[in-house]
Each structure stands twice: as C-alpha cells, then as structure tokens.
C-alpha cells in the first residue's frame, strides 16, 4: 500500500489564518467561521506562497490551473461557508423547479416548484435571486455559486432576457420573475456570485441529478 502524500493547508480567512500541515488543525480554523477561505497544496512552499496572495487567485472565478498545482482538485475546497443554487426543467416549456443548498454540508436551504411552463434559465435566475434575498434577510454576505452564466448575466442586468412566452399556465412562474426583477432593482447585496467550475469539480451540489 502506497503511503498517502501529505498536504498543507492555506487558511486565508479563519480563526487564525496561516499554513497548517494537517487537516485537523485546518478544520479548527474554518469550522463555523463565516466567510472562511482555505485550500490544500502538495508542498509547504506552495501553501506559503499562496498565503501571500489573494485567495481568489486560487479558488473561485479568478483561479488558474496548472499541472504542478491542481487548483480545483476537490469540490470540498470551495468556499466553506457558501451556498449553491441550481434549477431543473424537463425541456423548454416543461415543469421547472429550483433549490439552494449549503455548499459543503449539502443541506437544502430552500426548494421551490415545480412550476408549469418554464425554462431552465428562468429557474436558474430565480434560484440566484432567491438565494441573494434570503442571505440579505439573514444578514450574511457569503458567496453564492451558480453554474449558469446566463442567470448570472441576468442578475447583473437586473432583468431576465428569456424569449419564453407568458401564458395562462406560467402566470405563477412569471409573477416570481417580476418579483425577482423588482427585488434586484430595489436592493443591493455584498455577496459574490461565483461561477461553479463544472468541468473541474463536477456537478454543482445543488444539482437535481437528472442529467
């Protein structure tokens, strides 16, 4: 049996930020710490180098990947205290539902639907806004992960851009869309919305598992 290679953990945000040579000590720094940021590295040198830089150079939307340092090696190394959102729809014009889960514990925080006559993009948009509104209500500025660039763009523009027609069947769904747009126009938020790197980490934890 081959000996397990050691790992070193960089904790940017935690009880005591620094570099740790075992998972137990790292966990003590991040568990229950709101907005914690950490990542593992194969050598102490890499971990210490990372500690001197922004965590977003190594995790999240601005990270880069190399053969020497596989960033995204484990989805559990996402921002510990964060949520993920996703939607599911059985084809355009089908039933749509969406949910939000805690990224690391996978605990379902909210789940809505199914709603008649929708699209996956609409569901992804509603999931993001629902998550933002809930976190603001709770006074939390933790990040939100989404695997939908379309939904993220709609949130930035504070308006959906779906060509899916309104109908008697989807009145309830579009009422939620109208409410979501109004919330975006009348509220601000500090939460960072981060694109979930599906190719590197696999399906987002909020995925409905129907692909």
SVG drawing of the C-alpha trace seen along z (x, -y; Angstrom):
<svg xmlns="http://www.w3.org/2000/svg" viewBox="-54 -50 63 52">
<polyline fill="none" stroke="black" stroke-width="0.4" points="0.0,0.0 1.4,-3.4 1.9,-6.0 -0.6,-8.8 1.1,-12.0 1.0,-14.9 -1.0,-18.0 -0.5,-21.5 -3.5,-23.8 -3.5,-27.6 -6.2,-29.4 -6.7,-32.9 -9.8,-33.6 -10.3,-31.7 -9.8,-31.8 -6.0,-32.1 -5.0,-32.5 -1.8,-30.7 -0.4,-27.5 -1.2,-24.1 0.3,-20.7 -2.7,-18.6 -6.5,-18.6 -7.5,-18.5 -5.7,-21.8 -7.1,-23.4 -10.6,-22.4 -10.3,-24.0 -9.6,-27.3 -12.5,-27.2 -15.4,-25.3 -18.2,-27.7 -16.1,-30.7 -18.3,-32.8 -16.6,-33.6 -13.7,-31.2 -11.3,-30.7 -8.8,-27.8 -7.2,-25.4 -4.8,-22.4 -1.4,-22.2 1.0,-19.4 4.0,-21.2 4.6,-23.7 6.3,-26.1 3.2,-26.3 1.0,-26.8 3.1,-29.6 3.4,-31.2 -0.4,-31.1 -0.8,-32.7 1.0,-35.8 -1.6,-36.2 -5.3,-36.7 -7.4,-33.5 -9.2,-34.4 -6.0,-33.6 -6.5,-30.0 -10.2,-29.5 -13.4,-30.8 -13.8,-32.6 -10.3,-34.1 -8.3,-30.9 -6.0,-29.4 -4.9,-25.8 -1.6,-24.2 -0.1,-20.7 2.1,-21.4 -0.7,-22.8 -4.1,-21.3 -6.4,-24.0 -10.0,-22.6 -8.7,-19.2 -11.6,-18.7 -15.0,-20.4 -14.9,-20.4 -12.3,-23.1 -14.8,-25.6 -15.5,-28.4 -16.6,-26.5 -19.4,-28.8 -21.3,-29.4 -24.4,-28.2 -25.0,-26.7 -28.1,-27.1 -29.4,-25.2 -32.6,-24.5 -34.1,-21.6 -36.6,-21.7 -37.9,-18.8 -37.4,-20.7 -38.4,-24.2 -42.0,-24.7 -41.9,-22.0 -42.1,-22.0 -39.3,-23.9 -38.0,-23.8 -35.0,-25.3 -33.2,-24.9 -30.3,-26.2 -28.1,-24.1 -25.1,-24.7 -22.0,-24.0 -20.2,-21.8 -22.9,-20.2 -25.3,-19.7 -28.2,-20.7 -31.1,-22.0 -31.8,-25.6 -34.7,-26.3 -36.6,-24.4 -39.3,-25.8 -41.6,-24.3 -42.4,-22.6 -43.9,-25.5 -45.6,-25.0 -44.4,-26.0 -40.9,-27.4 -37.3,-27.0 -34.1,-26.1 -32.6,-29.6 -35.6,-31.1 -35.3,-28.6 -31.5,-29.4 -32.3,-33.1 -35.0,-32.7 -32.7,-30.5 -29.9,-33.1 -32.2,-35.9 -34.0,-33.8 -30.6,-33.0 -29.5,-36.6 -32.7,-37.8 -32.6,-35.1 -29.0,-35.8 -29.6,-39.5 -32.6,-38.8 -30.3,-36.7 -27.5,-39.3 -25.0,-37.0 -22.6,-38.2 -21.3,-34.7 -20.7,-33.8 -23.2,-32.0 -22.2,-29.5 -24.1,-29.1 -23.3,-27.0 -25.4,-29.3 -23.6,-32.2 -27.0,-33.2 -28.6,-33.6 -25.5,-35.4 -25.8,-37.9 -29.5,-38.4 -28.8,-39.2 -26.1,-41.7 -28.5,-43.4 -31.4,-43.1 -33.6,-41.8 -34.3,-38.4 -33.9,-38.0 -36.0,-34.9 -37.9,-34.6 -40.2,-32.1 -43.8,-33.5 -46.0,-34.2 -49.1,-32.1 -52.0,-31.2 -50.0,-28.2 -47.0,-30.0 -48.6,-33.0 -47.3,-31.9 -43.8,-31.5 -43.6,-34.8 -45.1,-36.5 -41.9,-35.2 -39.8,-36.6 -41.4,-40.0 -40.8,-39.9 -37.2,-38.9 -36.5,-41.8 -38.2,-44.2 -36.0,-42.9 -32.9,-43.4 -33.9,-47.0 -34.6,-48.0 -31.9,-46.1 -28.1,-45.9 -26.1,-43.0 -22.5,-42.2 -22.5,-38.5 -20.1,-37.5 -21.7,-35.3 -19.1,-32.8 -19.3,-30.5 -19.1,-26.9 -16.4,-25.2 -18.3,-22.1 -15.5,-20.8 -13.0,-20.7 -15.3,-20.0 -18.2,-18.0 -21.8,-18.9 -22.8,-21.7 -24.0,-20.4 -27.5,-21.8 -27.9,-19.8 -31.1,-17.7 -29.2,-14.7 -31.5,-14.3 -28.9,-14.6"/>
</svg>
